[in-house]
């Protein structure tokens, strides 16, 4: 049974029940407090775009590294500015991470971009995340028939395509309920994509991008300057274990807590970005 199973009260009630678990509620409160503190940093009074652009750089760099493509932050910044990536698998993965991060930043500037349009967003993200890694006819759509994903092989076997479609629709139902706690919903979006692996490749990039988008657009981190992806990378083993437990249905609350902790730590990365902005240590093109 998935974390978004409707039960008698609908998927929204399942989300609320998860949010009321003591450990989840405490972790979410700490994360929101850290994001509130970040929001009022002096550097963000007039320079949110500059700081948010740098957060996109660091998010792309961290998400690429989690896929095995490790590059210095300065190099990723240059790629975003137009530099070509290496002509190998690692470079292709970095390019995918940069495309997905750019699309996430674009959507984060819109009002509720996932509500009523999740499947469309996922289709676009699949193309961005998989171009150059698989044949084009496998991009932009969920897996069909006996197709299996080509990434995240350490997780439990993904469900068949019919179940994938049902669970994606359940996510759409959750997104339609405006009053649900943003961080919990963001974590469920993240966890469900990891568990379902609906696309041929790029599922990790997509999962983390959805997480970021909903954190921003639901008001958890309205500035978009926190970098939870950096926290996931710093504890890649723990991140993998939490994702494995979620996908297996063993510890959904634990995954939500791990996501909240990453947001809390990611707000600390955002504070570092703000200090760099104030000190003039970031290129103006970032």
Secondary structure by P-SEA (a helix, b strand, c coil): ccccccccccaaaaaaaaaacaaaaaaaaaaaaaaaaaaacccccccaaaaaaaaaaaaaaaaaaaacccccaaaaaaaaacccccccaaaaaaaaaaaaaaaaaaaaaccccccccaaaaaaaaaaaacccccccccccccccccccccccccccccccaaaaaaaaaaaaaaaacccccaaaaaaaaaaaaaaacccccaaaaaaaaaaaaaaaaacccccccccaaaaaaaaaaaaaaaaaaaaacccaaaaaaaaaaaaaaaaaaaaaaaaaaaaccccccc
